[in-house]
Amino acid sequence: IVFNIPIKCCPWSRCCGMGDFRPRTVWLGHPEKREQRYPRNVINNQKYNFFTFLPLVLFNQFKYFFNLYFLLLACSQFINELRLGGLYTYWVPLGLVLAITIMREAVEEIRCCIRDKEINSQIYSKLSTRGTAKVKSSGIQVGDLIIVEKNQRVPADMIFLRTSERNGSCFLRTDQLDGETDWKLRLPVACTQRLPTAADLLQIRSYVYAEEPNIDIHNFTGTFTREDADPPVNESLCIENTLWASSVVASGTVVGVVIYTGKELRSVMNTSNPRHKVGLFDLEVNCLTKILFGALMMVSLVMVALQHFTGRWYLQIMRFLLLLSNIVPISLRVNLDMGKMVFSWMIKKDSKIPGTMVRSSTIPEQLGRISYLLTDKTGTLTQNEMVFRRLHLGTVAYGMDSMDEVQSLVFSVYTQPTHDLSASRAPAATKVRKTIISRVHEAVKAIALVHNVTPVYEANGVTDQAEAEQHYEDTCRVYQASSPDEVSLVQWTESVGLTLVGRDHSSMQLRTPTGQILNFTILQIFPFTYESKRMGIIVRDESTGEITFYMKGADVVMAGIVQYNDWLEEECGNMAREGLRVLVVSKKSLTDEQYQDFEARYVQAKLSVHDRSLKVATVIESLEMEMELLCLTGVEDQLQTDVRPTLEILHNAGIKVWMLTGDKLETATCTAKNAHLITRNQDIHIFRSVTTRGEAHLELNAFRRKHDCALVISGDSLEVCLKYYEYEFMELACQCPAVVCCRCTPTQKAQIVRLLQERTGKLTCAVGDGGNDVSMIQEADCGVGVEGKAVFSSVFHFASVPLYQGFLVIGYSTIYTMFPVFSLVLDKDVKSEVAMLYPELYKDLLKGRPLSFKTFLIWVLISIYQGSIIMYGALLLFDSEFVHAVAISFTALILTELLMVALTIQTWHWLMIVGELLSLACYVASLVFLHEFIDVYFITTVSFLWKVTVITLVSCLPLYILKYLRRRFSPPSYSKLTS
């Protein structure tokens, strides 16, 4: 997945004259009138630039002891007293390692640069006094009037001035900003929308006052002023008048004035700079290297002490350090890098996860040590496609298999109006028992009216847009809304016969199954809010003059609004347990007098200066009394394929899953249940909304008393808890089987990941699908043994001279041993099918046993044993020629290496066999060129062959016997599953 999201602006921002973030006055179409210098609108996701690439790459390599050790070894060879051979002996292996690293970093950086260039080079239209001009995204300045077409990315933070849409509004897709794929409704400045043409924006004297740049993507404070009007126009600006960068225009063409660019963009401020990640395995190897170096120092001191510290003993210590340096083989570094690259290649080519691109090849092994998985909801766990599943009327319920019955009932209402409409419109005083037909009709009509959905008609084939809209062409209609729930409800009413075909700010049109158009006037609309958990609408039926107040909302609030009934709570619980998102739909008929009285009080409340919101809510609540309960609706958010079994596997593997989402609390909770992130037998603690330290303290105490309980908390409450009780909150949260954080900002997501790493010391993996997840992904650890030689000096009177020189050292560090050790990355303890069937096996990886200190010590003892056998065996069996000892011991060393790899392998792969044979062939072939170190004629004799065979068997056979006995009497858990 490629995230086209800015991470930082121009790297030279400090040189551009930009200081602290401040409010600004922006004149429309006149960037030259700006009060201060603003950053360039350049997107830069790269970790390096041309000058810092090589220094930073080298620094990141040599800041760890493992790599620094080999650098110091190579540099020491420039000192004559310490030189043990040719410079190439140490510099060639080190150069190979660095070349691989630099090439890998360069390829990843070039790919990133290409993506940045594509974003910065996108062309937009700009209004100027000379007409419309083309401008690159990187050339946009504060004050520019930019035209953004439908399906085009907004290039900078702007104030919405005009739209081509007839209804005077537009929708934005903000999934790359906040992770929600719900479309957001945006309104232009009323003054500029009324202008005859967009060009008139340059003819008026007007400006925007905008607050200082900040990270809050859900709020904005500003004003619009037109000075040349009589009287001057002043309009307040809020979040509904903004077009944030990285959002996409979903309808029409919009014109906006740029107020923030570069590092001041909301999307940039909610992301962090990419950091250089190092795998846990690398850190563990680095730690073991320090231990080996300490042992190497001790051996060197002992060697010099046995010589009684005679002469320039300090130089002797240095020479012994160099001589024994292969105790930490540089071949390990080569094999680690090559192994990571193969792991990355295998991930990319895995047929079970097609299309996967590995952006960083330095940490693939981290995936085997994950303790916490942090995931977004929308587009990650779910497809964000809502499907209508259930209609419940109290005495009867309709599921997916009986929707055709609902359709026939609705059709009968309009084909036989004299039979049922009279019953459905009969006054309550007559106490006429409503038939099931009229009840279904009332429910469907209510669902078709109580929403914020707008049908939009697009040209399709030969039909132009105007004609399509005029005739309500079904094939050209697209529903736009700020919530997929509402779209699914409207789509369902269309499927059963009542279709929403038109809507603007003041009216709505429905089409019946017979083709009749029903016109409704929208008198008032009360949008859904997080606090109210409900939305309502008052409409007048133009054919009858009836005024009806419809309302839908969550059962927890609607239970106290509708008339008493004995089935609401039970059925809501049943539907919720099925993983459905439940909405309660109700209605209330109003007389003209009742509505006029309400409207007068409502207008007066909205004009209040003090406690306006409270007074408005009080007036609305006067209507929300004794409403008639019509039905319950159940919709389901379509989960991604295999989410439930995957989460179950992760749970059994000991990996805790946290869901961090920008979605609403109810939506997040429902999805967590539906996806089985929260199991049915687990309690859920919904953290009460807190704003003060005292409230947070009380709520934490209440949560502390619960055990084995999943936690659901909102971003606002989370902010308060982390501010005052960071340690206590994280301690409690880490004990939960699952955690759901809703209404999270991108910054909060990254903060949670960072706190998990700091408090637990465990590896984290972050999964997301949008730009709002970039900070979290970057902050997480994943966004997805040593074998030495040389006891030679101790048996040759403790002389500090090397046994193997020149190309023998280079060959051993690279081609002679690289392929077999490298092929170990293909080894598998168990087949992938068994691993998925028994995810508990993953818990063994979390313990880090393959590279524990116990494992390390065992391999050190093995290396000492084998090194002693090879060295003393060669000395015991070699003839009068010293070069024969070199030939015997070095050949036995290579064969021992190959055999030890073969003994380590659990599951053979054909590439492993190729690696073994290729390494052996490389050694045999190179013997022709190694006559300086090895007697070529001697190695063709029978004496050489039987001596090498004996030494190799003595060094390997006992270890094979011990391994067999261990697997026979104390087998590992995974071997029990494959036997």
TORLUMKE-535694 format. One record per residue (C-alpha): residue in one letter; x, y, z. Coordinates in pm, whole numbers, padded with zeros to 5 digits, always signed. Layout:
AXYZ
...
//
This chain:
I+00000+00000+00000
V+00136+00342-00089
F+00038+00625+00145
N+00037+00955-00043
I+00059+01145+00283
P+00310+01418+00368
I+00551+01339+00646
K+00742+01664+00656
C+00784+01972+00445
C+01094+02122+00291
P+01404+02009+00487
W+01537+02363+00470
S+01233+02509+00654
R+01449+02686+00909
C+01620+02868+00625
C+01289+02989+00481
G+01227+03247+00751
M+00954+03051+00927
G+00920+03095+01300
D+00652+02983+01545
F+00302+02901+01430
R+00084+03212+01436
P-00266+03318+01327
R-00280+03491+00990
T-00489+03718+00771
V-00511+03582+00417
W-00631+03809+00135
L-00820+03624-00138
G-00610+03586-00451
H-00330+03809-00325
P-00044+03600-00182
E+00182+03906-00208
K-00014+04065+00080
R+00087+03797+00327
E+00203+03917+00667
Q+00480+03663+00713
R+00675+03401+00521
Y+00512+03061+00499
P+00666+02723+00416
R+00669+02593+00061
N+00401+02341-00021
V+00655+02062-00074
I+00594+01706+00042
N+00903+01514+00154
N+00873+01159+00287
Q+01244+01082+00253
K+01473+00995+00542
Y+01778+01151+00376
N+01878+01411+00119
F+02169+01420-00124
F+02418+01546+00137
T+02303+01345+00439
F+02248+01006+00273
L+02596+00856+00304
P+02685+01007+00646
L+02354+00903+00805
V+02358+00554+00654
L+02712+00499+00781
F+02625+00648+01119
N+02324+00418+01155
Q+02552+00124+01077
F+02845+00210+01302
K+02654+00337+01605
Y+02613-00027+01702
F+02907-00219+01849
F+02873-00513+01609
N+02954-00306+01302
L+03189-00066+01480
Y+03395-00366+01590
F+03473-00465+01232
L+03544-00105+01131
L+03803-00070+01405
L+03958-00401+01301
A+03991-00286+00943
C+04133+00054+01042
S+04390-00108+01270
Q+04556-00267+00966
F+04688+00073+00861
I+04926+00047+01160
N+05231-00157+01059
E+05288-00307+01404
L+04934-00448+01403
R+04908-00563+01044
L+04850-00938+01015
G+04805-00964+00637
G+04685-00774+00336
L+04445-00484+00386
Y+04191-00660+00168
T+04164-00936+00432
Y+03954-00705+00651
W+03833-00436+00413
V+03679-00660+00145
P+03427-00833+00379
L+03345-00500+00547
G+03307-00332+00210
L+03071-00608+00096
V+02851-00560+00401
L+02841-00182+00358
A+02773-00211-00015
I+02469-00430+00049
T+02337-00190+00313
I+02396+00124+00105
M+02237-00030-00204
R+01930-00137-00006
E+01886+00206+00153
A+01943+00377-00181
V+01677+00171-00358
E+01420+00241-00086
E+01508+00612-00084
I+01481+00640-00463
R+01138+00478-00457
C+01027+00724-00190
C+01168+01016-00389
I+00974+00910-00698
R+00648+00897-00501
D+00715+01243-00353
K+00790+01385-00695
E+00460+01253-00829
I+00267+01425-00550
N+00457+01755-00574
S+00417+01762-00953
Q+00039+01722-00961
I-00115+02004-01163
Y-00394+02230-01033
S-00581+02531-01170
K-00527+02867-01003
L-00744+03177-01040
S-00547+03492-01115
T-00610+03837-01265
R-00495+03697-01600
G-00747+03414-01588
T-00696+03049-01500
A-00335+02930-01482
K-00178+02589-01421
V+00037+02545-01113
K+00219+02250-00958
S+00126+02141-00608
S+00472+02246-00486
G+00418+02597-00627
I+00096+02672-00437
Q+00120+02960-00186
V-00090+03092+00100
G-00356+03322-00048
D-00386+03140-00383
L-00734+03061-00516
I-00717+02696-00618
I-00972+02499-00821
V-01005+02132-00724
E-01195+01897-00952
K-01400+01595-00853
N-01186+01296-00741
Q-00882+01525-00711
R-00672+01545-00395
V-00684+01874-00206
P-00323+02001-00226
A-00322+02234+00077
D-00542+02340+00369
M-00807+02573+00226
I-01125+02762+00310
F-01416+02647+00093
L-01543+02945-00113
R-01749+02811-00402
T-01888+02489-00550
S-02044+02393-00881
E-02305+02177-00706
R-02662+02309-00732
N-02736+02232-00367
G-02451+02463-00260
S-02243+02202-00079
C-01998+01923-00150
F-01873+01601+00001
L-01515+01509+00089
R-01352+01171+00129
T-01123+01203+00432
D-01004+00844+00473
Q-00641+00946+00405
L-00671+01204+00683
D-00876+01051+00964
G-00925+00691+00854
E-01301+00727+00811
T-01438+00645+00469
D-01763+00822+00553
W-01804+01124+00327
K-01797+01460+00505
L-02038+01738+00410
R-01872+02076+00354
L-02037+02414+00305
P-01890+02713+00118
V-01876+03066+00256
A-02227+03201+00191
C-02104+03539+00068
T-01873+03396-00199
Q-02112+03122-00305
R-02364+03390-00406
L-02118+03555-00647
P-02217+03509-01016
T-01884+03352-01121
A-01565+03225-00965
A-01370+03505-01135
D-01560+03755-00918
L-01359+03632-00620
L-01074+03847-00749
Q-01295+04154-00787
I-01400+04180-00423
R-01191+04308-00134
S-01205+04029+00120
Y-00986+03828+00354
V-00989+03527+00585
Y-00866+03539+00943
A-00744+03191+01039
E-00628+03054+01372
E-00269+02937+01417
P-00186+02596+01266
N-00254+02305+01501
I-00312+01929+01491
D-00689+01932+01549
I-00848+01803+01228
H-01202+01815+01369
N-01221+02183+01464
F-01139+02521+01313
T-01195+02882+01417
G-01184+03170+01175
T-01378+03454+01013
F-01446+03577+00661
T-01466+03952+00598
R-01571+04142+00284
E-01475+04507+00320
D-01619+04647-00004
A-01977+04544+00076
D-02230+04787+00219
P-02249+04711+00503
P-01928+04502+00540
V-01991+04128+00559
N-01859+03920+00847
E-01912+03545+00860
S-01786+03298+01116
L-01593+02999+00982
C-01589+02650+01132
I-01480+02301+01035
E-01766+02275+00781
N-01601+02551+00574
T-01261+02381+00547
L-01094+02161+00287
W-00799+01988+00454
A-00506+01867+00247
S-00501+01494+00163
S-00881+01477+00149
V-01046+01412-00187
V-01334+01604-00341
A-01615+01352-00391
S-01869+01575-00566
G-01856+01872-00801
T-01578+02126-00848
V-01469+02347-00560
V-01275+02671-00524
G-01083+02749-00208
V-00832+02995-00071
V-00512+02845+00069
I-00447+02922+00436
Y-00182+02663+00535
T+00099+02498+00337
G+00396+02268+00394
K+00474+02181+00754
E+00169+02381+00872
L-00077+02141+00707
R-00305+01955+00945
S-00205+01623+00786
V+00167+01699+00830
M+00131+01808+01190
N-00045+01480+01269
T+00246+01272+01138
S+00600+01219+01258
N+00936+01198+01088
P+01032+00844+00990
R+01285+00686+01225
H+01557+00432+01157
K+01433+00099+01288
V+01660-00177+01413
G+01533-00530+01468
L+01533-00695+01808
F+01744-00976+01664
D+02009-00724+01560
L+02010-00574+01909
E+02046-00919+02065
V+02335-01005+01832
N+02491-00669+01919
C+02468-00755+02289
L+02620-01101+02239
T+02900-00942+02037
K+02993-00731+02339
I+03007-01046+02552
L+03228-01219+02296
F+03453-00916+02281
G+03486-00929+02659
A+03584-01295+02637
L+03827-01211+02358
M+03991-00948+02582
M+04024-01201+02862
V+04189-01459+02633
S+04429-01195+02496
L+04531-01092+02846
V+04586-01454+02944
M+04806-01507+02636
V+05019-01205+02721
A+05029-01302+03088
L+05167-01643+02994
Q+05451-01452+02823
H+05504-01261+03152
F+05419-00924+02986
T+05758-00904+02824
G+05853-00643+02566
R+05585-00425+02414
W+05312-00636+02570
Y+05038-00382+02494
L+05100-00431+02122
Q+05084-00805+02177
I+04742-00762+02336
M+04626-00571+02029
R+04768-00836+01796
F+04592-01113+01986
L+04267-00914+01967
L+04308-00895+01593
L+04420-01254+01563
L+04118-01384+01754
S+03879-01138+01592
N+03711-01415+01393
I+03547-01526+01716
V+03292-01266+01599
P+03273-01359+01229
I+03182-01087+00984
S+03015-01361+00780
L+02734-01345+01034
R+02668-00985+00933
V+02659-01083+00567
N+02424-01372+00638
L+02192-01156+00847
D+02154-00899+00572
M+02104-01161+00305
G+01855-01344+00523
K+01650-01029+00576
M+01641-00969+00202
V+01519-01324+00139
F+01256-01297+00411
S+01136-00975+00246
W+01132-01145-00094
M+00936-01440+00047
I+00678-01203+00199
K+00643-01027-00134
K+00600-01354-00323
D+00369-01523-00072
S+00063-01638-00267
K-00154-01609+00044
I-00095-01233+00068
P-00076-01124-00296
G+00022-00769-00381
T+00235-00719-00070
M+00520-00471-00109
V+00802-00469+00147
R+00905-00108+00206
S+01178-00187+00460
S+01393-00498+00430
T+01577-00438+00759
I+01321-00577+01007
P+01119-00866+00857
E+01224-01102+01137
Q+01038-00880+01385
L+00713-01040+01273
G+00808-01350+01468
R+00835-01169+01802
I+00521-00951+01811
S+00339-00914+02145
Y+00095-00633+02059
L-00088-00583+01731
L-00239-00236+01689
T-00490-00207+01408
D-00712+00050+01250
K-01079-00043+01198
T-01206+00109+00878
G-01063-00063+00574
T-00843-00284+00790
L-01078-00500+00996
T-01382-00396+00797
Q-01461-00312+00437
N-01679-00019+00559
E-01965-00153+00350
M-02285-00163+00552
V-02548-00423+00468
F-02909-00412+00592
R-02977-00736+00780
R-03289-00707+00995
L-03618-00517+01024
H-03799-00579+01353
L-04151-00455+01421
G-04196-00609+01764
T-04437-00885+01673
V-04269-00977+01346
A-03916-00960+01210
Y-03779-00973+00856
G-03433-01100+00771
M-03237-01124+00450
D-03434-01428+00337
S-03771-01253+00374
M-03708-00909+00224
D-03915-01002-00080
E-04215-01017+00153
V-04146-00661+00269
Q-04123-00556-00095
S-04462-00711-00176
L-04621-00544+00128
V-04491-00200+00026
F-04604-00260-00332
S-04955-00351-00214
V-04988-00019-00029
Y-04955+00181-00347
T-05143-00056-00576
Q-05443-00084-00339
P-05458+00256-00170
T-05821+00234-00064
H-05751-00078+00137
D-05455+00025+00349
L-05379+00395+00317
S-05701+00482+00492
A-05597+00262+00779
S-05246+00400+00790
R-05371+00759+00788
A-05655+00707+01029
P-05638+00925+01345
A-05519+00760+01662
A-05848+00842+01838
T-06037+00596+01620
K-05823+00318+01766
V-05827+00136+01437
R-05592-00159+01459
K-05313-00114+01208
T-05256-00401+00978
I-04911-00547+00920
I-04915-00385+00578
S-04954-00035+00715
R-04696-00097+00989
V-04436-00210+00737
H-04521+00087+00513
E-04484+00338+00796
A-04150+00186+00897
V-04010+00187+00543
K-04127+00545+00480
A-03968+00662+00807
I-03638+00498+00719
A-03653+00657+00372
L-03697+01005+00524
V-03490+01028+00845
H-03135+01067+00716
N-02883+01308+00562
V-02839+01124+00232
T-02823+01315-00096
P-02879+01139-00432
V-02642+01265-00701
Y-02682+01195-01071
E-02381+01147-01295
A-02366+01126-01674
N-02374+00766-01787
G-02317+00681-02153
V-02519+00904-02385
T-02732+01046-02106
D-02613+01388-01992
Q-02622+01489-01627
A-02910+01736-01654
E-03133+01483-01828
A-03041+01211-01580
E-03130+01434-01287
Q-03453+01549-01447
H-03579+01196-01506
Y-03423+01040-01194
E-03227+00783-01393
D-03157+00485-01163
T-02838+00386-01346
C-02691+00734-01295
R-02776+00781-00926
V-02515+00770-00652
Y-02593+00821-00285
Q-02370+01057-00088
A-02372+01075+00290
S-02148+01126+00591
S-02217+00773+00716
P-02230+00436+00540
D-02508+00334+00781
E-02744+00586+00627
V-02652+00489+00272
S-02726+00123+00351
L-03068+00216+00491
V-03160+00425+00187
Q-03038+00154-00048
W-03256-00094+00137
T-03570+00121+00107
E-03494+00145-00265
S-03472-00233-00288
V-03816-00275-00128
G-03985-00011-00344
L-03948+00334-00187
T-03664+00520-00358
L-03497+00847-00261
V-03465+01025-00594
G-03406+01389-00502
R-03298+01616-00218
D-03177+01966-00143
H-03168+02182+00169
S-03544+02228+00184
S-03710+01934+00009
M-03697+01562-00053
Q-03853+01340-00320
L-03942+00972-00291
R-04057+00748-00575
T-04315+00475-00510
P-04317+00130-00676
T-04577+00262-00921
G-04353+00551-01031
Q-04541+00820-00837
I-04323+01100-00689
L-04391+01192-00327
N-04274+01543-00233
F-04175+01637+00120
T-04068+01975+00256
I-03787+01966+00513
L-03894+02198+00792
Q-03619+02119+01043
I-03333+01876+01068
F-03142+01779+01383
P-02808+01615+01289
F-02658+01323+01472
T-02404+01417+01737
Y-02177+01207+01954
E-02346+01345+02265
S-02710+01303+02155
K-02663+00966+01978
R-02970+01035+01764
M-03086+01241+01467
G-03426+01376+01375
I-03611+01548+01092
I-03946+01730+01061
V-04109+01704+00719
R-04436+01809+00559
D-04603+01576+00312
E-04700+01807+00027
S-04982+01578-00090
T-05163+01570+00246
G-05016+01860+00442
E-04928+01630+00734
I-04632+01734+00949
T-04433+01446+01099
F-04136+01436+01329
Y-03916+01130+01260
M-03628+01025+01481
K-03376+00741+01486
G-03099+00670+01733
A-02925+00431+01968
D-03145+00220+02193
V-02988+00361+02511
V-03133+00706+02439
M-03441+00611+02241
A-03574+00387+02520
G-03663+00696+02724
I-03815+00879+02426
V-04058+00627+02275
Q-04383+00510+02435
Y-04362+00222+02680
N-04328-00123+02528
D-04220-00464+02650
W-03999-00579+02361
L-03753-00301+02278
E-03478-00386+02527
E-03494-00762+02468
E-03487-00741+02088
C-03211-00479+02087
G-03001-00714+02298
N-03070-01007+02068
M-02972-00811+01756
A-02661-00667+01920
R-02546-01017+02016
E-02565-01106+01648
G-02312-00831+01580
L-02566-00594+01426
R-02562-00217+01465
V-02911-00137+01596
L-03110+00181+01533
V-03450+00257+01686
V-03689+00443+01452
S-03985+00645+01583
K-04234+00911+01470
K-04465+01176+01606
S-04743+01355+01417
L-04763+01732+01471
T-05043+01973+01409
D-04973+02308+01245
E-05021+02481+01582
Q-04778+02246+01756
Y-04513+02300+01494
Q-04555+02680+01489
D-04516+02689+01866
F-04204+02471+01846
E-04052+02679+01566
A-04098+03004+01759
R-03926+02863+02066
Y-03654+02700+01855
V-03566+03023+01669
Q-03558+03217+01995
A-03325+02959+02151
K-03086+02976+01855
L-03062+03355+01891
S-02955+03328+02253
V-02610+03455+02339
H-02567+03266+02667
D-02612+02888+02702
R-02731+02862+02344
S-02666+02489+02305
L-02841+02406+02632
K-03150+02610+02541
V-03167+02460+02192
A-03141+02108+02334
T-03418+02184+02584
V-03655+02298+02308
I-03585+01989+02097
E-03638+01763+02395
S-03987+01905+02434
L-04074+01727+02111
E-03899+01404+02207
M-04176+01277+02432
E-04412+00981+02391
M-04298+00911+02035
E-04445+00613+01853
L-04199+00322+01818
L-04204+00208+01456
C-03925-00047+01419
L-03571-00159+01484
T-03315-00176+01204
G-03005-00393+01210
V-02713-00329+00977
E-02382-00508+00963
D-02043-00369+00868
Q-01888-00614+00626
L-01570-00754+00777
Q-01260-00821+00576
T-01227-01182+00463
D-01110-01418+00740
V-01087-01144+01005
R-01259-01354+01270
P-01041-01666+01237
T-00732-01445+01209
L-00811-01263+01533
E-00881-01597+01698
I-00542-01726+01584
L-00371-01412+01716
H-00546-01455+02051
N-00438-01819+02081
A-00084-01720+01980
G-00063-01486+02279
I-00073-01165+02076
K-00292-00892+02222
V-00486-00683+01971
W-00565-00315+02024
M-00798-00137+01783
L-00720+00233+01736
T-00976+00410+01521
G-01107+00756+01443
D-01460+00615+01431
K-01742+00664+01679
L-01755+00474+02006
E-02069+00277+01918
T-01936+00186+01575
A-01600+00076+01714
T-01760-00130+01992
C-01997-00302+01752
T-01717-00385+01510
A-01501-00522+01791
K-01781-00758+01890
N-01864-00850+01533
A-01502-00928+01446
H-01462-01130+01769
L-01189-00898+01886
I-01395-00903+02202
T-01526-01253+02266
R-01883-01316+02370
N-01791-01434+02719
Q-01585-01122+02794
D-01720-00821+02975
I-01673-00476+02825
H-01590-00168+03025
I-01684+00146+02834
F-01471+00418+02990
R-01695+00708+03086
S-01621+01043+02926
V-01387+01234+03160
T-01254+01589+03138
T-01086+01650+03474
R-00826+01478+03687
G-01082+01390+03951
E-01318+01227+03704
A-01031+01029+03554
H-00927+00909+03901
L-01276+00785+03983
E-01319+00611+03650
L-00979+00439+03675
N-01073+00308+04019
A-01399+00173+03877
F-01209+00004+03596
R-00949-00138+03836
R-01216-00342+04015
K-01297-00539+03697
H-01104-00845+03584
D-01056-01000+03238
C-01252-00713+03091
A-01207-00551+02750
L-01165-00174+02752
V-01336+00077+02522
I-01224+00440+02558
S-01258+00757+02354
G-00969+00975+02244
D-01073+01268+02465
S-01086+01055+02778
L-00761+00887+02679
E-00591+01227+02653
V-00698+01315+03009
C-00585+00979+03150
L-00246+00997+02983
K-00199+01353+03106
Y-00255+01278+03475
Y-00232+00898+03518
E-00016+00769+03236
Y+00152+00488+03431
E-00165+00370+03606
F-00370+00371+03286
M-00111+00181+03081
E-00069-00074+03361
L-00441-00147+03362
A-00478-00139+02984
C-00193-00385+02929
Q-00375-00637+03148
C-00686-00625+02928
P-00747-00904+02675
A-00839-00637+02418
V-00847-00257+02401
V-01053-00035+02170
C-00958+00333+02142
C-01210+00532+01937
R-01204+00890+01810
C-00825+00869+01807
T-00619+01132+01629
P-00313+01020+01431
T-00090+01169+01700
Q-00268+00972+01973
K-00225+00650+01777
A+00150+00701+01761
Q+00158+00800+02129
I-00016+00478+02232
V+00234+00270+02035
R+00524+00455+02194
L+00386+00410+02547
L+00333+00038+02488
Q+00695+00002+02384
E+00823+00200+02681
R+00602+00040+02947
T+00617-00322+02836
G+00943-00349+02642
K+00757-00575+02399
L+00754-00561+02020
T+00458-00389+01858
C+00312-00419+01511
A+00083-00154+01365
V-00161-00222+01082
G-00352+00051+00896
D-00486+00146+00558
G-00492+00525+00550
G-00280+00832+00592
N-00398+00878+00950
D-00220+00553+01036
V+00120+00659+00903
S+00247+00794+01238
M+00136+00476+01416
I+00299+00256+01153
Q+00624+00451+01170
E+00633+00441+01549
A+00573+00065+01576
D+00852-00191+01559
C+00686-00335+01249
G+00451-00134+01014
V+00468-00550+00955
G+02416-01819+01648
V+02783-01743+01644
E+03032-01995+01555
G+03398-01906+01608
K+03741-02075+01556
A+04112-02039+01660
V+04281-02218+01945
F+04589-02211+01716
S+04792-01954+01912
S+04784-02145+02239
V+04952-02451+02091
F+05217-02259+01899
H+05384-02114+02208
F+05130-01833+02230
A+05268-01659+01922
S+05053-01381+01784
V+05063-01497+01423
P+04760-01607+01221
L+04701-01963+01106
Y+04480-01863+00812
Q+04575-01560+00608
G+04468-01361+00307
F+04200-01510+00089
L+04135-01800+00329
V+03992-01554+00583
I+03788-01370+00319
G+03663-01694+00167
Y+03555-01833+00503
S+03371-01511+00585
T+03189-01502+00251
I+03150-01761-00023
Y+03266-02076+00164
T+03003-02050+00439
M+02753-01789+00319
F+02523-02011+00112
P+02455-02285+00372
V+02402-02044+00662
F+02200-01819+00435
S+01980-02115+00335
L+01872-02152+00700
V+01621-01873+00641
L+01420-02130+00443
D+01407-02370+00737
K+01069-02436+00902
D+01003-02604+01236
V+00654-02698+01120
K+00449-02655+00806
S+00248-02334+00771
E-00077-02533+00793
V+00025-02674+01132
A+00130-02328+01255
M-00213-02187+01167
L-00384-02485+01330
Y-00181-02451+01651
P-00111-02077+01696
E+00002-02147+02053
L+00339-02239+01899
Y+00397-01865+01843
K+00435-01822+02219
D+00770-02004+02201
L+00898-01734+01966
L+00800-01462+02213
K+01035-01619+02468
G+01332-01561+02237
R+01483-01902+02306
P+01664-01937+01969
L+01901-01658+02079
S+01886-01673+02457
F+02202-01662+02672
K+02163-02035+02734
T+02156-02106+02360
F+02447-01870+02308
L+02654-02045+02576
I+02580-02387+02426
W+02705-02274+02085
V+03015-02121+02240
L+03096-02455+02407
I+03030-02636+02078
S+03265-02399+01894
I+03538-02450+02157
Y+03504-02828+02129
Q+03508-02831+01750
G+03788-02575+01727
S+04002-02787+01964
I+03934-03109+01773
I+04015-02950+01436
M+04331-02777+01557
Y+04479-03053+01772
G+04371-03318+01523
A+04551-03136+01241
L+04864-03097+01455
L+04855-03462+01554
L+04809-03592+01202
F+04999-03345+00983
D+05328-03439+00825
S+05650-03241+00845
E+05513-02955+00633
F+05332-02675+00821
V+05124-02604+00513
H+04972-02950+00550
A+04827-02848+00888
V+04664-02553+00720
A+04516-02773+00446
I+04385-03037+00688
S+04242-02799+00947
F+04088-02552+00700
T+03924-02827+00491
A+03792-02995+00808
L+03665-02653+00921
I+03468-02601+00597
L+03323-02953+00608
T+03232-02912+00975
E+03052-02588+00894
L+02850-02755+00619
L+02765-03056+00837
M+02659-02837+01132
V+02422-02648+00907
A+02281-02980+00786
L+02232-03096+01146
T+02053-02771+01236
I+01798-02790+00952
Q+01451-02916+01049
T+01279-02917+00709
W+01486-02958+00396
H+01434-02739+00092
W+01595-02796-00248
L+01771-02459-00223
M+01941-02578+00096
I+02093-02874-00087
V+02203-02639-00365
G+02361-02407-00107
E+02554-02688+00057
L+02685-02827-00272
L+02759-02480-00411
S+02971-02385-00110
L+03165-02710-00129
A+03215-02665-00504
C+03338-02307-00454
Y+03598-02428-00203
V+03719-02714-00423
A+03736-02489-00729
S+03931-02219-00543
L+04199-02464-00429
V+04363-02419-00767
F+04431-02054-00683
L+04530-02106-00318
H+04867-02274-00372
E+05023-01998-00158
F+04837-02133+00145
I+04756-02496+00055
D+04966-02767-00107
V+04747-02866-00403
Y+04931-03193-00457
F+04892-03295-00093
I+04513-03258-00095
T+04488-03517-00375
T+04652-03786-00162
V+04472-04058+00035
S+04650-03942+00351
F+04483-03601+00329
L+04139-03750+00268
W+04134-03994+00560
K+04281-03738+00803
V+04022-03477+00712
T+03745-03738+00733
V+03853-03852+01081
I+03881-03497+01219
T+03545-03398+01073
L+03367-03705+01212
V+03518-03658+01560
S+03407-03292+01564
C+03052-03359+01439
L+02949-03717+01526
P+02924-03672+01907
L+02708-03364+01858
Y+02477-03554+01624
I+02441-03834+01882
L+02359-03585+02158
K+02106-03411+01936
Y+01940-03743+01849
L+01916-03845+02214
R+01769-03508+02310
R+01502-03522+02039
R+01432-03883+02133
F+01380-03832+02507
S+01298-03458+02533
P+01143-03347+02206
P+01033-02984+02155
S+00660-02911+02144
Y+00648-02855+01769
S+00810-03192+01694
K+00525-03369+01874
L+00284-03226+01617
T+00483-03352+01320
S+00570-03698+01446
//
